[in-house]
Amino acid sequence: MNIDKAVMAFAGFVNLVGLVLAYWMSPYWLLLSAFVSLNLIQASITGFCPAAMIFRRLGLQGGKAFP
């Protein structure tokens, strides 16, 4: 797995967790999903992604979006 796939999988997982928590706990958990979505948008524009930096430190191979 490369960094690109790991970032997408992590974002999808956190987004689903936010939706499940919003359904079961409180609608304020939708803010987590909004944060993930905004972070993906800003990463596509700027190329800066904190999750990609963490995955790089964990030893994952670079991809096309996050070399």
Secondary structure, DSSP 8 states (H G I E B T S, - for coil): -BHHHHHHHHHHHHHHHHHHHHHHT-GGGHHHHHHHHHHHHHHHHH---HHHHHHHHTT-B--SS--
